[in-house]
Amino acid sequence: MAAISASGVGLSWRSKLSQRPSSSSSSSYGSSRSSHRRVSSTIKMTVSVEKKNFTLQKSEEIFNAAKDLMPGGVNSPVRAFKSVGGQPIVIDSVKGSHMWDVDGNEYIDYVGSWGPAIIGHADDEVLAALAETMKKGTSFGAPCVLENVLAEMVISAVPSIEMVRFVNSGTEACMGVLRLARAFTGRQKIIKFEGCYHGHADPFLVKAGSGVATLGLPDSPGVPKAATSDTLTSPYNDLQTVKDLFETHKGEIAAVILEPVVGNSGFIAPKPEFLNALRQITKENGALLIFDEVMTGFRLSYGGAQEYFGITPDLTTLGKIIGGGLPVGAYGGRREIMEMVAPAGPMYQAGTLSGNPLAMTAGIHTLKRLKEPGCYQYLDRITGELIQGILDVGKRAGHEMCGGYINGMFGFFFTGGPVYSFEDAKKSDTAKFARFYRGMLEEGVYFAPSQFEAGFTSLAHTSEDIQWTIAAAEKVFRKI
Ligand SMILES: Cc1ncc(COP(=O)(O)O)c(C=O)c1O
C-alpha cells in the first residue's frame, strides 16, 4: 500500500480502508465536510510512496472468462479499457468515494458509475430506503405513489419540466423525446452536435462521441441509412453551421438536441452565447430545443444545466442521478408537448419496468440529499481543487494541458487547448492519456478509461481524496 503525505494534510491509505462497505460508517456529506480542510490549489506536497503490492490477477482471470461469455467481456463498450490498454479491473464493492476490486486494491473513484453516484456510492440512507421498499416488492407494472413523489421533485427542480415520463435508461429517454419532438412539430429532421452522445438509438449514432470515438468506429454497422438521413450535424459551439442548416432546411427541422455541457467528448463547456443563441434560433424557426441532461441533470446544479445557465429548453432528458444508481431515465417538458404522450395523446411509448418502486426510491432519496443547502458549493470547491491541482502538477512536469469543471463534472486534455468542440478534443495526446491512466490506476485512482469522457466528483469525496489524487498525479506525470 502506498502512503502519501501532503504537507498540511495527513493522508493514510489504511484509514480509507475503514470505509469498506462492511463498515457501518458511510462517507456522508456532513462528515466529509466536517473533516474537510481547505488546502490551496497550488499545493506543496511531499510525496513518500512505499510501493504497494498492485496485482490484478483475479481481475484478469474473471475478465478472461467474461470474454468468452459476453462480447468483449463487458456489457458496455468503454468498460473494456480498449483506449487505455491493459485489462479492466473487476469491481467487488463500492462505498462513498471509493471502490475495491476483486484483488483487494482500493481506488478513489471519479467515475461514480458514470454519474449516478453523486452523493457517494452505497449511501446508507438510500440502501435503508431500498430495503424498506423491497419488502413490498420490486416491480408492480402498475401505478405507485413513489412515481408521484419523484415526478413532483423533478418537476419542481427542473425549470423546463411541467410533466415527466419515467423510462429505464438515458437511451430510452432520448428515443422517446425524439419521437415526441417529431410528433409535436410534424417535422422529421433534427440537429445534433458532433461528439454529443444521446444513447445508442439509431438516429443518434452519428458522430456520437466517447464510446464510438474511443473504439474508432465512424458509425455503427446495422444502422440503416434511412434512420440517420434526417440527422443533421454541426460542430459544438458553432452557431454559423446551425444557422446554415436552418436556412438550407427551412421548415423541416423538428428539434435541436445537445448536451448543454458536453461530457461525451471529455468535458467541453458551451461558449457564453451558444445556448442562448440556440434558444433564439429554435424559437424563430418553430423548432424545439432539447437539452439532454442525462449527465448534467442534478449534477451542474439541482435544476441542471438549464438552471445553471438560465436557459429554458422545450424538452429535457434525464437519467443517471434521478435513479440513484438504479436503471432509470426520464423525459419531460412543457405540458402541451407532454400531453401528446400516450395515453394522454397519440405518441406511443411504454415500458414494463418504467417507474418501478426501487428506482423511484433511490432517486427520491438521492434528490432529497442534493436539495440540502451547500451541496453544489461543496462540489464546486472540491472539483475546483482537483482540476486546478492536476493542471498545476501536470504543467509543472512539462505537459501541455488544459481542463475545466462545473460543480461536480470535470475534464482535462493533453493539449494546450482551448477545447470548444470534438475536433479540438481530438488534438489531445491520447497515447499520453493512456500512460497517465494506467499510472493513476496503480496509484489507486480510477478515472474514466477514455480521454473522451468527463469525470465526476461526489459529496463523499473528501479533501484528502483530492490531495491524494493530486499527489499521485504529480508522481505519474513525472514518469510519462
Ligand atoms: C448525455 C447522455 N445522453 C444519453 C445517455 C445514454 O444513457 P444510458 O447509458 O442510460 O442509456 C448518456 C450516457 O452516458 C449520456 O451521457
The ligand as an SDF file (V2000), in Angstrom:
LIG
                    3D

 16 16  0  0  0  0  0  0  0  0999 V2000
  -25.8080   12.8410  -22.3510 C   0  0  0  0  0  0  0  0  0  0  0  0
  -26.2110   11.3950  -22.3950 C   0  0  0  0  0  0  0  0  0  0  0  0
  -27.3510   11.0390  -23.0030 N   0  0  0  0  0  0  0  0  0  0  0  0
  -27.7580    9.7700  -23.0500 C   0  0  0  0  0  0  0  0  0  0  0  0
  -27.0180    8.7580  -22.4900 C   0  0  0  0  0  0  0  0  0  0  0  0
  -27.4860    7.3430  -22.5320 C   0  0  0  0  0  0  0  0  0  0  0  0
  -27.8470    6.9170  -21.2650 O   0  0  0  0  0  0  0  0  0  0  0  0
  -27.8700    5.3580  -20.8980 P   0  0  0  0  0  0  0  0  0  0  0  0
  -26.4560    4.8810  -20.8830 O   0  0  0  0  0  0  0  0  0  0  0  0
  -28.5270    5.3210  -19.5390 O   0  0  0  0  0  0  0  0  0  0  0  0
  -28.6900    4.6810  -21.9410 O   0  0  0  0  0  0  0  0  0  0  0  0
  -25.8130    9.0740  -21.8500 C   0  0  0  0  0  0  0  0  0  0  0  0
  -24.9750    8.0380  -21.2570 C   0  0  0  0  0  0  0  0  0  0  0  0
  -23.9040    8.2330  -20.7820 O   0  0  0  0  0  0  0  0  0  0  0  0
  -25.3910   10.4270  -21.8120 C   0  0  0  0  0  0  0  0  0  0  0  0
  -24.2530   10.7900  -21.2240 O   0  0  0  0  0  0  0  0  0  0  0  0
  1  2  1  0
  2  3  1  0
  2 15  2  0
  3  4  2  0
  4  5  1  0
  5  6  1  0
  5 12  2  0
  6  7  1  0
  7  8  1  0
  8  9  2  0
  8 10  1  0
  8 11  1  0
 12 13  1  0
 12 15  1  0
 13 14  2  0
 15 16  1  0
M  END
$$$$
